[in-house]
Structures are given as C-alpha cells and as structure tokens.
Amino acid sequence: MDSTPPPVTPAGAAAPPPGMPPVAAATEDKTVAIVAYLTLLGFIAAIIIHSNKKTQLGAFHLRQTLGLFLTGILMVIPLLNILIGICLFILWIMGLISAIQGQMKPVPLVGPLYQKWFGSAFN
C-alpha cells in the first residue's frame, strides 16, 4: 500500500485546461521573454540577461524571436517582402503578448518549427 500523500494544490489554484499553453511559474521572471521581442538590441540584451539567470520561459521566447528574425531574412525577395513583413509583424505581436502573459505559446504556423530547429539554443 502506498503511504505517500497525494500532492497538495494551493487553495484557489486550478490546473490549466487541456490544450492551453504552459504558463510560467509565478516566480519565473518574464523580463527576458519580453525584452527578446524589443528589436535586435533587445534580443541581444535578453541573451545576456538569460545567460546569468536561465529560465524555461526566457529560452522559449528567445528561440521564437530568433526564428522570427531569421524568417525576416526572406523579406529580401521582391514582391513577397510586403506580405512577409505584414505576417511577421502579426506573429511578432502574438509572441510579445504571449511573453507578457507568461505563456510558452508558440507563434502560429512557424513557432513549433522554431522550437524544433532551435531546441538546444539558449539552454
């Protein structure tokens, strides 16, 4: 017979519904995640901050931002640059909102690919 007690959940804390992206722990700092989306200089600053205090949330959003920056290179293709630029801007906004909310929610379409391709980056 197992004598270990069941895990205790804090009062008022409910498990997230299935299908919802993981949310960072309350103590996990969202600074790296948010700063990563603020221009190339913000991305570099976020890498430096993340190297001192590594978090899952920070690493996740650094990978998402890296993927968005590298996808932005496609903007050199004539005729597609406006369409790609608009799509990247929308994905950037969605990623920033996810970072502000402390969620590890990949950007639509390409976010899961970024996590797969850059999975070992920033760990």
C-alpha contacts under 8 A as a table, 3 or more apart, distances in Angstrom:
res1	aa1	res2	aa2	distance
9	T	13	A	6.57
9	T	14	A	7.99
10	P	13	A	5.45
16	P	20	M	6.47
16	P	22	P	7.96
17	P	20	M	5.83
21	P	103	Q	6.20
21	P	104	M	5.85
21	P	105	K	5.23
22	P	103	Q	5.79
22	P	104	M	5.53
22	P	105	K	7.24
23	V	102	G	5.70
23	V	103	Q	4.36
23	V	104	M	6.21
24	A	28	E	6.08
24	A	56	Q	7.93
24	A	57	L	6.28
24	A	102	G	5.39
24	A	103	Q	6.06
24	A	104	M	7.34
25	A	28	E	5.21
28	E	55	T	7.02
28	E	57	L	7.65
29	D	32	V	7.27
29	D	55	T	7.66
30	K	33	A	5.26
30	K	34	I	6.25
30	K	57	L	7.11
30	K	58	G	6.98
30	K	99	A	6.83
30	K	100	I	6.99
30	K	102	G	6.19
31	T	34	I	5.33
31	T	35	V	5.97
31	T	46	A	7.92
31	T	58	G	7.81
32	V	35	V	5.22
32	V	36	A	5.92
32	V	46	A	4.91
32	V	47	I	7.62
32	V	49	I	6.61
32	V	50	H	6.29
32	V	58	G	5.11
32	V	61	H	7.98
32	V	62	L	7.86
33	A	36	A	5.47
33	A	37	Y	7.34
33	A	46	A	7.49
33	A	57	L	6.39
33	A	58	G	4.64
33	A	59	A	7.71
33	A	60	F	7.77
33	A	61	H	5.18
33	A	62	L	6.72
33	A	99	A	5.31
33	A	100	I	7.64
34	I	37	Y	5.83
34	I	38	L	7.24
34	I	61	H	7.99
34	I	96	L	6.29
34	I	99	A	5.41
34	I	100	I	6.11
35	V	38	L	5.24
35	V	42	G	5.26
35	V	43	F	6.47
35	V	45	A	7.42
35	V	46	A	5.74
36	A	39	T	7.50
36	A	42	G	5.39
36	A	43	F	4.10
36	A	44	I	7.49
36	A	45	A	7.52
36	A	46	A	5.19
36	A	47	I	7.70
36	A	61	H	6.92
36	A	62	L	5.92
36	A	65	T	6.53
37	Y	40	L	7.98
37	Y	42	G	6.67
37	Y	43	F	6.33
37	Y	65	T	6.22
37	Y	92	W	7.24
37	Y	95	G	7.78
37	Y	96	L	6.19
38	L	41	L	7.29
38	L	42	G	4.75
38	L	43	F	6.55
39	T	42	G	5.16
39	T	43	F	6.31
40	L	43	F	4.97
40	L	44	I	6.29
41	L	44	I	5.09
41	L	45	A	6.11
42	G	45	A	4.94
42	G	46	A	5.97
43	F	46	A	5.01
43	F	47	I	6.30
43	F	62	L	7.37
43	F	65	T	7.60
44	I	47	I	5.13
44	I	48	I	6.45
45	A	48	I	5.11
45	A	49	I	6.18
46	A	49	I	5.02
46	A	50	H	5.84
46	A	62	L	7.65
47	I	50	H	5.00
47	I	51	S	6.11
47	I	62	L	7.46
47	I	122	F	7.74
48	I	51	S	5.19
48	I	52	N	6.89
49	I	52	N	5.49
49	I	53	K	6.59
50	H	53	K	5.09
50	H	54	K	5.03
50	H	55	T	7.26
50	H	58	G	6.67
50	H	59	A	7.56
50	H	122	F	7.78
51	S	54	K	6.05
51	S	122	F	7.89
54	K	58	G	6.97
54	K	59	A	7.25
54	K	123	N	7.16
55	T	58	G	5.21
55	T	59	A	6.23
56	Q	59	A	5.20
56	Q	60	F	6.03
56	Q	123	N	7.99
57	L	60	F	5.15
57	L	61	H	6.33
57	L	99	A	7.97
57	L	102	G	7.25
57	L	103	Q	7.48
57	L	104	M	6.25
58	G	61	H	5.39
58	G	62	L	6.05
59	A	62	L	5.07
59	A	63	R	6.24
59	A	121	A	7.53
59	A	122	F	5.25
59	A	123	N	6.37
60	F	63	R	5.35
60	F	64	Q	6.41
60	F	104	M	6.54
60	F	115	Q	7.36
61	H	64	Q	4.86
61	H	65	T	6.06
61	H	95	G	7.63
61	H	99	A	6.96
61	H	104	M	7.38
62	L	65	T	5.16
62	L	66	L	6.06
62	L	122	F	7.23
63	R	66	L	5.06
63	R	67	G	6.21
63	R	114	Y	6.39
63	R	115	Q	6.33
63	R	118	F	6.04
63	R	119	G	7.48
63	R	121	A	6.91
63	R	122	F	7.48
64	Q	67	G	5.22
64	Q	68	L	6.34
64	Q	95	G	7.54
64	Q	106	P	7.02
64	Q	107	V	7.40
64	Q	111	G	6.23
64	Q	114	Y	5.99
64	Q	115	Q	6.97
65	T	68	L	4.99
65	T	69	F	6.16
65	T	92	W	7.84
66	L	69	F	5.16
66	L	70	L	6.19
66	L	114	Y	7.99
67	G	70	L	5.15
67	G	71	T	6.00
67	G	111	G	7.75
67	G	114	Y	5.43
68	L	71	T	5.05
68	L	72	G	6.11
68	L	88	L	6.83
68	L	91	L	7.98
68	L	92	W	7.32
69	F	72	G	5.01
69	F	73	I	6.97
70	L	73	I	5.44
70	L	74	L	7.82
71	T	74	L	5.72
71	T	75	M	7.96
71	T	88	L	7.98
72	G	75	M	5.54
72	G	84	I	7.47
72	G	85	G	7.27
72	G	88	L	7.10
73	I	76	V	6.29
74	L	77	I	5.91
74	L	81	N	7.19
74	L	84	I	7.43
75	M	78	P	7.46
75	M	80	L	6.68
75	M	81	N	4.19
75	M	82	I	7.53
75	M	84	I	6.22
75	M	85	G	6.69
76	V	81	N	6.31
77	I	80	L	5.78
77	I	81	N	5.91
78	P	81	N	5.86
79	L	82	I	6.83
79	L	83	L	7.85
80	L	83	L	5.32
80	L	84	I	5.90
81	N	84	I	5.12
81	N	85	G	5.77
82	I	85	G	5.00
82	I	86	I	6.18
83	L	86	I	5.30
83	L	87	C	6.24
84	I	87	C	5.10
84	I	88	L	5.98
85	G	88	L	5.15
85	G	89	F	6.10
86	I	89	F	5.13
86	I	90	I	6.34
87	C	90	I	5.21
87	C	91	L	6.22
88	L	91	L	5.00
88	L	92	W	5.90
89	F	92	W	4.98
89	F	93	I	6.25
90	I	93	I	5.20
90	I	94	M	6.30
91	L	94	M	5.04
91	L	95	G	6.12
91	L	107	V	5.89
91	L	108	P	7.12
92	W	95	G	5.10
92	W	96	L	6.12
92	W	107	V	7.93
93	I	96	L	5.10
93	I	97	I	6.18
94	M	97	I	5.19
94	M	98	S	6.25
94	M	107	V	6.45
95	G	98	S	5.04
95	G	99	A	6.22
95	G	105	K	7.60
95	G	106	P	7.12
95	G	107	V	5.76
96	L	99	A	5.02
96	L	100	I	6.17
97	I	100	I	5.08
97	I	101	Q	6.22
98	S	101	Q	5.17
98	S	102	G	6.21
98	S	103	Q	5.20
98	S	104	M	6.79
98	S	105	K	6.12
99	A	102	G	4.97
99	A	103	Q	5.94
99	A	104	M	7.28
100	I	103	Q	7.72
106	P	110	V	7.90
106	P	111	G	4.44
106	P	112	P	6.01
106	P	115	Q	7.99
107	V	110	V	6.43
107	V	111	G	4.44
107	V	112	P	7.58
108	P	111	G	5.78
108	P	112	P	7.92
109	L	112	P	7.23
109	L	113	L	7.97
110	V	113	L	5.20
110	V	114	Y	6.29
111	G	114	Y	5.06
111	G	115	Q	6.41
112	P	115	Q	5.14
112	P	116	K	6.26
113	L	116	K	4.99
113	L	117	W	5.98
114	Y	117	W	5.15
114	Y	118	F	5.75
114	Y	119	G	7.55
115	Q	118	F	5.38
115	Q	119	G	4.99
116	K	119	G	5.10
118	F	121	A	5.27
120	S	123	N	6.06
